[in-house]
Structures are given as structure tokens and as C-alpha cells.
Amino acid sequence: PLAGGPPGGFSMTSTRTLNFGRFVAGTGGSITIAPSGARSRSGGVILINSAGTGSAGFSVTQVKGGATRAVVVSVPANGTVSISNGTSSMSVGNFINGSGTVLQLTSAGALLDVGATLTIAPNQAPGNYSGTFNLTVNYQ
């Protein structure tokens, strides 16, 4: 998921996916994954220990190296991303980039961690949900 930048300026590779883990919906609420990977809940959601739960990770590198450059990262707006299991869906919002809006890209590259909040309805249908999101990255 990447857009922007001049040809040959930088590359971006996904190193891990955003994973909210297993849970019981109960009376509904939300699960938040911080950029650090920490998971928290609100409302009647019950968290279940899950391997692989955590923030999305990306490796950003300059193709030609050189001086430190600024990379402006924009996350999805609220109401634009959802995950589904074919018949049911849940909204994902409040995306947060752990590096802030501007990422300093050195010749060694940079790591980018992205968290978000999943909104869960009361008695949300069980199943494996998946989806995608895009980041907009502008090389300065």
C-alpha cells in the first residue's frame, strides 16, 4: 500500500500486518492497537490471547541513498476502511502512525509502525475477518 514519490526515490515494504487478534464481541466496543503493538479494549469486548497480534509495520528505504529526506505519511481517514468475513463487516479507524506525519528517511532507511481502532458491534458475527488499507507517502 503506497503512493507518491518520484520514480526511484524510495521503496516501501510491508514487514507485518495489522492484527487485532482473537476476541469475544460480547456487548460490543472496540479494540485499539497502538503503533507499539500494545492492544487494549473498551466496552464489552473480551480479549483472548492471540499470537501475532500487533501493529502494521513497514520498511522504507531510499533506492539511491543519499542525504536524509523527509517522507510525509498520510493514514486513511475515518470511515474509509473496514474488514469483512464475506457477510459481516467491522469498521477500522483512528489510524495512527508511530513516527508522526513526517518520517525522516536516512540512507539506512526507516521503520514505520501503524496502529488503529476496530469497532465491534454487539454480538458481532464470529469468523475470520480481513481487509486492506492504503498509506499515502510523499517523498519530499
Summary of the structure (lengths in Angstrom):
residues: 140
radius of gyration: 16.5
end to end distance: 18.4
largest distance: 52.8
contacts: 411
relative contact order: 0.31
helix: 0%
strand: 52%
